Amino acid sequence: MAKNKIPFNKRLTAKEIMCLRRKASWVRAKILKMAVRAGAGHVASSFSCTDILVVLYYSGLLKFNPKNHSWPGRDRFILSKGQAALALYPVLADLGFFPPSKLMTFSQNGSILGGLTESHVPGVEALTGSLGQGLSIAAGIALSAKIDNKKYLSVALLGDGECHEGSVWEAAMFAGHHHLHNLIAIIDYNRLSATDFLKHSLDLEPLKDKWESFGWEVELVNGHSCEDIFYAFRKARIRTFGKPLVILAMTVKGKGVSFMENKPIWHYRIPAGKELKIARKELTFKQL
């Protein structure tokens, strides 16, 4: 069982914050290396949610056991935006769910690590990638836990463009109706979907009001702030009743590499040549 490294009743120290930031930079560097090796992967989308995943997994907010993937007491985490598998795989390998050597087989023939999250990968709860499914899966898990009086949380990380799917709102309505206080949705709100800004294609605003109207509690956070993510999730960790919680994490697509940040063209592009050298330099510098 993963023990809480940071007590919930204390604030993050400067040293803890720095460790989380360095780990996030390390994950981004690994994402880039894996994508370049494979010639495939959604790098910018993975960079967007890296800080969220690092805080959840390395601060003790999530309960899990790398030595027993099916431990009954574990929290169930669903990466609904399955195209960000590149960000989740380094985290799972680093924590001991599978050998780190497998990371460099990403998206290659015979590898267990596909371009989207797959349930046969140790530490992955469900196959995702067909967008709009993850919240429904997480809501079903949360209802089951509530009925059986189990104490684990069900957590789903969604992309903002994914919220264009009607199934997301069906699940939101279901969760609000059943008062699933043990359900947390995190929206990676980078305001980009595929190759355009949401405001140009299909705007989600007022997103906070929409979730509240479906019976959810809403927290707005800086999705690249370790402190914001930690305290929002910590609040949910100790609740025993009430509404489901959605955390609107304001993020930047391509975060960590200057020329990729907030640029729609980088949705499925991978840096090469001079761009790759710049990206590597910037990510290495941030780990120092």
C-alpha positions as CSV (number, residue, x, y, z in Angstrom):
1,M,0.0,0.0,0.0
2,A,1.3,3.5,-0.9
3,K,1.5,5.5,2.3
4,N,0.7,9.2,2.5
5,K,4.1,10.9,2.1
6,I,2.6,14.3,3.0
7,P,0.1,14.4,5.9
8,F,-3.3,15.8,4.9
9,N,-3.4,18.2,7.9
10,K,-0.2,20.0,6.9
11,R,0.8,22.4,4.2
12,L,3.3,21.5,1.6
13,T,6.8,22.5,2.4
14,A,9.1,24.3,-0.1
15,K,11.2,21.2,-0.3
16,E,8.2,19.0,-1.1
17,I,7.0,21.4,-3.8
18,M,10.4,21.5,-5.4
19,C,10.5,17.6,-5.4
20,L,7.1,17.4,-7.1
21,R,8.1,20.0,-9.7
22,R,11.4,18.2,-10.5
23,K,9.5,14.9,-10.8
24,A,7.1,16.6,-13.3
25,S,10.0,17.8,-15.4
26,W,11.5,14.3,-15.3
27,V,8.2,12.9,-16.5
28,R,8.0,15.4,-19.4
29,A,11.5,14.5,-20.4
30,K,10.6,10.9,-20.4
31,I,7.5,11.6,-22.4
32,L,9.5,13.3,-25.1
33,K,12.1,10.5,-25.2
34,M,9.4,7.8,-25.6
35,A,7.5,9.7,-28.3
36,V,10.7,10.4,-30.3
37,R,11.7,6.8,-30.1
38,A,8.3,5.6,-31.2
39,G,7.6,8.4,-33.7
40,A,4.1,8.5,-32.2
41,G,2.2,9.9,-29.3
42,H,0.3,13.0,-28.1
43,V,3.1,14.9,-26.5
44,A,1.4,18.3,-26.0
45,S,-1.7,16.6,-24.4
46,S,0.5,14.6,-22.1
47,F,2.5,17.6,-21.0
48,S,-0.8,19.4,-20.2
49,C,-1.8,16.9,-17.4
50,T,1.7,15.9,-16.2
51,D,1.6,18.0,-13.0
52,I,-1.8,16.7,-12.1
53,L,-0.6,13.1,-12.3
54,V,2.6,13.8,-10.5
55,V,0.8,15.4,-7.5
56,L,-1.8,12.6,-7.3
57,Y,0.7,9.7,-7.4
58,Y,3.7,11.1,-5.6
59,S,2.2,13.1,-2.7
60,G,0.2,10.2,-1.4
61,L,-3.2,11.5,-2.4
62,L,-4.0,8.3,-4.2
63,K,-4.0,4.9,-2.5
64,F,-2.4,2.2,-4.5
65,N,0.0,-0.8,-4.2
66,P,2.4,-1.5,-7.0
67,K,3.1,-5.0,-5.7
68,N,-0.6,-5.8,-5.7
69,H,-2.4,-4.2,-8.6
70,S,-5.8,-5.5,-7.6
71,W,-5.5,-4.6,-3.9
72,P,-9.2,-4.1,-2.9
73,G,-8.5,-0.9,-0.9
74,R,-6.9,1.0,-3.8
75,D,-8.4,4.1,-5.2
76,R,-9.6,3.6,-8.8
77,F,-8.0,6.1,-11.2
78,I,-9.4,6.3,-14.8
79,L,-7.4,8.2,-17.4
80,S,-10.4,9.1,-19.5
81,K,-8.2,11.2,-21.9
82,G,-6.4,8.0,-23.0
83,Q,-4.3,9.8,-25.5
84,A,-2.3,11.1,-22.5
85,A,-1.0,7.6,-21.8
86,L,2.5,8.9,-22.5
87,A,2.2,10.8,-19.2
88,L,0.8,8.0,-17.1
89,Y,3.3,5.2,-18.2
90,P,6.5,6.9,-16.8
91,V,4.7,7.5,-13.5
92,L,3.6,3.9,-13.2
93,A,7.0,2.5,-14.1
94,D,8.8,4.8,-11.8
95,L,6.6,3.6,-8.9
96,G,7.2,0.0,-9.6
97,F,4.1,-1.2,-11.4
98,F,6.3,-2.5,-14.3
99,P,10.0,-2.4,-15.3
100,P,11.1,1.1,-16.5
101,S,12.9,-0.6,-19.4
102,K,9.5,-1.2,-21.0
103,L,9.0,2.5,-21.4
104,M,11.2,2.6,-24.5
105,T,9.0,0.0,-26.2
106,F,6.1,2.4,-26.2
107,S,3.8,2.0,-29.3
108,Q,6.0,-0.6,-30.8
109,N,5.1,-4.1,-32.0
110,G,4.7,-6.5,-29.1
111,S,4.8,-3.8,-26.4
112,I,2.2,-3.7,-23.6
113,L,2.3,0.1,-23.8
114,G,0.0,1.3,-26.6
115,G,-0.7,4.8,-27.7
116,L,-3.9,4.8,-25.5
117,T,-4.3,3.4,-22.0
118,E,-5.0,-0.3,-22.0
119,S,-6.3,-2.4,-19.0
120,H,-3.6,-5.1,-19.4
121,V,-1.0,-2.6,-18.3
122,P,-0.3,-2.9,-14.6
123,G,-1.8,0.0,-12.7
124,V,-4.3,0.9,-15.5
125,E,-7.9,0.3,-14.5
126,A,-9.6,0.5,-17.9
127,L,-9.1,0.8,-21.6
128,T,-9.8,4.4,-22.6
129,G,-9.2,6.5,-25.6
130,S,-12.6,6.5,-27.2
131,L,-13.4,9.8,-25.5
132,G,-16.4,10.2,-23.2
133,Q,-16.3,6.7,-21.5
134,G,-14.1,7.3,-18.5
135,L,-16.5,9.3,-16.3
136,S,-19.2,6.7,-16.8
137,I,-16.8,4.0,-15.7
138,A,-15.7,6.0,-12.7
139,A,-19.3,6.8,-11.7
140,G,-20.3,3.1,-11.8
141,I,-17.3,2.3,-9.6
142,A,-18.2,5.0,-7.2
143,L,-21.8,3.8,-6.9
144,S,-20.7,0.3,-6.3
145,A,-18.3,1.5,-3.5
146,K,-21.1,3.5,-1.9
147,I,-23.5,0.6,-1.9
148,D,-20.9,-1.7,-0.5
149,N,-19.7,0.9,2.1
150,K,-16.1,0.8,0.7
151,K,-13.8,3.7,1.5
152,Y,-11.8,4.0,-1.7
153,L,-12.2,6.9,-4.2
154,S,-13.1,6.8,-7.9
155,V,-11.2,9.4,-9.9
156,A,-11.4,10.3,-13.6
157,L,-9.2,12.7,-15.5
158,L,-10.9,14.1,-18.6
159,G,-9.8,16.4,-21.3
160,D,-11.8,19.6,-21.8
161,G,-12.6,18.7,-25.5
162,E,-13.9,15.4,-24.2
163,C,-16.7,17.3,-22.5
164,H,-18.2,17.8,-25.9
165,E,-19.3,14.2,-25.6
166,G,-22.9,13.7,-24.5
167,S,-22.0,10.6,-22.5
168,V,-20.0,12.9,-20.1
169,W,-23.1,14.8,-19.2
170,E,-25.2,11.6,-18.8
171,A,-22.6,10.4,-16.3
172,A,-22.5,13.8,-14.6
173,M,-26.3,13.8,-14.2
174,F,-26.2,10.2,-12.9
175,A,-23.5,11.0,-10.3
176,G,-25.2,14.2,-9.1
177,H,-28.5,12.3,-8.7
178,H,-26.9,9.6,-6.6
179,H,-24.8,12.0,-4.5
180,L,-21.6,10.2,-5.2
181,H,-19.3,12.0,-2.8
182,N,-16.6,9.4,-3.5
183,L,-16.3,10.4,-7.1
184,I,-13.8,13.0,-8.3
185,A,-13.6,14.3,-11.9
186,I,-10.6,16.4,-12.9
187,I,-10.9,18.4,-16.1
188,D,-7.6,19.1,-17.9
189,Y,-8.8,22.5,-19.0
190,N,-6.2,23.7,-21.6
191,R,-8.9,25.2,-23.8
192,L,-7.7,23.3,-26.9
193,S,-9.3,20.3,-28.6
194,A,-7.4,18.6,-31.4
195,T,-6.2,21.4,-33.7
196,D,-8.3,24.4,-32.6
197,F,-9.3,26.4,-29.6
198,L,-12.6,25.5,-27.9
199,K,-13.9,29.1,-28.2
200,H,-13.6,28.7,-32.0
201,S,-15.1,25.2,-32.3
202,L,-17.6,24.6,-29.4
203,D,-17.2,26.7,-26.3
204,L,-17.7,25.1,-22.9
205,E,-18.3,28.2,-20.9
206,P,-19.8,28.8,-18.4
207,L,-18.3,25.4,-17.5
208,K,-18.4,25.9,-13.7
209,D,-22.1,26.7,-13.9
210,K,-22.8,23.7,-16.0
211,W,-21.3,21.2,-13.5
212,E,-23.0,22.9,-10.6
213,S,-26.3,22.6,-12.3
214,F,-25.8,18.9,-12.5
215,G,-25.4,18.7,-8.8
216,W,-21.6,18.8,-8.5
217,E,-19.3,20.7,-6.2
218,V,-16.7,22.6,-8.3
219,E,-13.1,23.7,-7.5
220,L,-11.1,25.9,-9.8
221,V,-7.3,25.4,-9.6
222,N,-4.1,26.2,-11.4
223,G,-3.4,22.8,-13.0
224,H,0.3,23.4,-12.9
225,S,0.4,24.4,-9.3
226,C,1.4,21.5,-7.0
227,E,-0.2,23.4,-4.1
228,D,-3.5,24.0,-5.8
229,I,-3.9,20.4,-6.9
230,F,-2.9,19.0,-3.6
231,Y,-5.3,21.1,-1.5
232,A,-8.3,20.6,-3.8
233,F,-7.8,16.8,-3.8
234,R,-7.0,16.7,-0.1
235,K,-10.4,18.3,0.6
236,A,-12.1,15.6,-1.4
237,R,-10.1,12.9,0.3
238,I,-11.6,13.5,3.7
239,R,-15.2,14.0,2.7
240,T,-17.7,11.3,3.8
241,F,-20.9,12.7,2.3
242,G,-22.2,15.3,-0.1
243,K,-21.9,15.9,-3.8
244,P,-19.4,14.6,-6.4
245,L,-16.5,16.9,-6.9
246,V,-15.1,18.2,-10.2
247,I,-11.8,20.0,-10.2
248,L,-11.4,22.4,-13.1
249,A,-7.6,22.4,-13.6
250,M,-6.6,25.4,-15.8
251,T,-3.7,24.2,-17.8
252,V,-1.5,25.0,-20.9
253,K,-1.3,22.4,-23.6
254,G,2.4,21.7,-24.3
255,K,3.4,23.0,-20.9
256,G,7.1,22.8,-20.3
257,V,8.4,23.5,-23.8
258,S,8.1,27.1,-24.8
259,F,7.4,26.7,-28.6
260,M,4.8,24.0,-27.9
261,E,2.8,25.9,-25.3
262,N,-0.7,26.8,-26.3
263,K,0.0,26.1,-30.0
264,P,-2.8,24.0,-31.7
265,I,-0.3,22.7,-34.4
266,W,1.4,20.5,-31.7
267,H,-1.6,18.3,-31.0
268,Y,0.1,15.3,-32.6
269,R,3.4,16.6,-33.8
270,I,6.7,15.4,-32.3
271,P,9.7,17.8,-32.1
272,A,12.6,16.9,-34.4
273,G,16.0,18.5,-35.4
274,K,16.6,21.9,-33.9
275,E,13.2,21.9,-32.2
276,L,14.1,18.6,-30.4
277,K,17.4,20.1,-29.1
278,I,15.6,23.1,-27.7
279,A,12.9,20.9,-26.1
280,R,15.5,18.7,-24.5
281,K,17.5,21.7,-23.2
282,E,14.4,23.4,-21.6
283,L,13.2,20.2,-19.9
284,T,16.7,19.3,-18.6
285,F,17.1,22.8,-17.2
286,K,13.9,22.5,-15.3
287,Q,15.1,19.4,-13.6
288,L,18.1,21.1,-12.1
